[in-house]
Amino acid sequence: MKGYDGRKEKPTERQCFRWFFLYFLQRIITIIKSSNNTNSRRKKGMKRKRLMSSLLCAGLVVSLLTGCGQGSDKKEGETSGKEKLVLMLDVSDSPAIGKAAKMAKEHFADKYDIVIKEWSLAGVEKAVKTAAAGGADSSIDIAFAGNSALPNYLDADLILDLTPYLEEDVQWADRWQDGAFVTSTFDEKTYAVPFQTVYPMLLVNDDVMKAAGVDVKDCWTWEEFQDVCKTIVDKTEAYPFGISADWAPWLLRTGFINAFEGEEYDQFINGEIPMTNEKVKEVMDNAAAMYNANYCYPGDGAVSATLDQINAAFAQGKIAMMGCVNSIAGKTIEASGLKNVSVVTMPSFIHTDIDTQELGGNDSFFIPSNTKNPEASVEVLKYITGDEVASMMANEGVVVPQNNIQSNDPNYELYSKDVKRTVPYEFYSLSTEINDYLQNSLLVDYLYSGESALDNMQKLIDEATAAK
Amino acid sequence: MTNQRVRKLGHKQVGIGILFILPSFIMILITLVIPVVWNFVLSFFEWNGNSVMQFLGLQNYIDIFTTKTTSITLWRSMLVAMISTVIAMVLGTLYAFIIYRVGKKEGSIYRFIFFSPAMMPMTVIGVLFTFILASDSGVFNAVLQVIGLGNLQHAWLADPDLVLGVIAIIQGWLRSGLIMMMIFAAIISVPSSLLESSKLEGAGYFAQVRLIILPLIKPTLQMVLSMMMMWGFKTYDMVYAMTKGGPGEFSYTAPLKMMQQGFTFNRYGNAAALGVLLTIIVSLFILFARKLLEGEVYEL
């Protein structure tokens, strides 16, 4: 057998493993031979044990080799000239996004080896961050984020700055409507590109309203909305309002947006207005009143209602109005089986003299900063935000924040009617902790612990502003 | 002495022995030793997962005790562990003793029935119970209504005072099947001659259990108690599937808080410190529980 020196090339990892394996086999054969030469029964037993142990050890080595072999197989795509790209875009709630990923896979079939991973609200953060910890080899190349999730990735330096790419390709940057990048731009750098505009709306069961003798308006004021709720309770068996626990913070966020105007609103989102402010308290009280008056389905336990429970109750006529997102409103109505459903603007949750403003913003695609292939990722990103995919999305009912995109969905206008009311910047962007407390705890804490919830929020605001 | 032994065995044999141990040792090193040591080291640093680590000393530990929302999660984990352990141990032991008493065929059917929930994933059980305990359309409240106990109806998973207890009870019930199997296996290993002779002396089943079986299966009881404590403290999947830590953060246990600190707030050092504290608390509880059951151990 020739040694290493006799070879022109260095042995590969696989060759090394093979030799290691052969050495083990040789050792086992030697042991078998030596076991045949001994006559003692006791010694034979010992040898047999040793043989068994050797076989077990060999099994382990084979397992290791198999694992290593698989690892090297994965890289074969790269050596065949195709770069591997991982798109975390298979979103069960929004089939259009998954469809976009599949279109990209087909479009770049000859150029990139695209792998599509499932996205879940609970899992995406962990997946992106764990992949980042694994270095470039395990990177996710394009992922999807809600408009409030981006600061979290930014805090961990996990988002690629897309500003140079947008500046370089002005045609690409000009596709989007004015203000589309508001929620993905931080310190004048753009970190994500928007693909859908989302905002909350009310789905109204017209039959329940008819039974209550209430006329459905396109946009109720807060006072009108309270009257409608009371009338429904008085005249029907249905609950006036239903909203899942995950979306319940909308009541507060919509209230805050409508509580302040102009400069005062800017001060509020910068944390300069204390949580003890009368308007803040009014919003909190109004939202809490919806629960305390048992207007929210199912009364006791409404703070923990799941979306499935709300959807089921709406379909059964137990709820007159339910909170929903424009991007899934069509599918929710279809799934409910109800024939007479109206789409109404979410009320302001505080008295306001101006037109009701809506929380909302753009969900975006971003590229994690540890991507191995930034150029290739941007190329795919350009495709999935380009004409072909954007038109497909619009036809699927997604409200695309781009210029010149037409939809053949007859309800497209209905699900995008409040786009111009949306206010994309809110005070939660001050810190991830504020966002988390607002989204998960503020309302529940206020319901069960009263104003100490506002103290908790104030503490987080103080910490965030001090850090800035 | 060691050198003599090495000489006796021969360097070749020692080398082969080491070689045999090596694969397992590497596995344990990679999957257990390094992560534990790394977690301990990380608990003294500030690190967002992508930045340069900054040494903080004991600050992460101080933060845990001074931040009420974090320190309370340790207390909640203790509460869940205590309740679920008591329920699982009491139910599991009772099941085992009752099944031991019934005939072989009936016993195997009961064993299958009681053990089957333990075969299902925690998350499946969790989701199932969210339907059962739903305040409006849940089976449990409907049953209470039907049997005339409508005044006991609750929003079981939405009431901050009840939610942790409910989760702990379900977890205890779920684990009781496995505890039953382990205790049952220990009971059947008790020599029947001992039980027969005690019977001749006039001992009833209760006396046999108290005076013969329980003392003999004490090592098994100690082991299942330790295991149950560990599972109770680590409660994550059940809470996540049932409430996601809600309402608000009222059912956030320490493992959930660790995930939040690490993956949501990018405070991996703080999450690691919480993990170290949880490990210390679990170890202390297990030591205490084993001390409680300490006494004479009889060889079977």
Interface residues (C-beta under 8 A of the other chain):
Chain A: R50 S53 L56 C57 L60 V61 L64 A122 E125 K126 K129 A132 A133 N152 D155 A156 D157 L158 A245 Y297 P298 G299 D300 G301 A302 V303 S304 T306 Q309 A312 A313 K318 S369 N370 T432 E433 D436 N440 S441 L443 V444 D445 Y448 N456
Chain B: I16 L19 F20 P23 S24 N48 G49 N50 S51 T69 T130 A134 S135 D136 S137 H154 A155 W156 L157 A158 D159 P160 T243 K244 G245 G246 P247 G248 E249 F250 M259 Q260 F263 T264 F265 N266
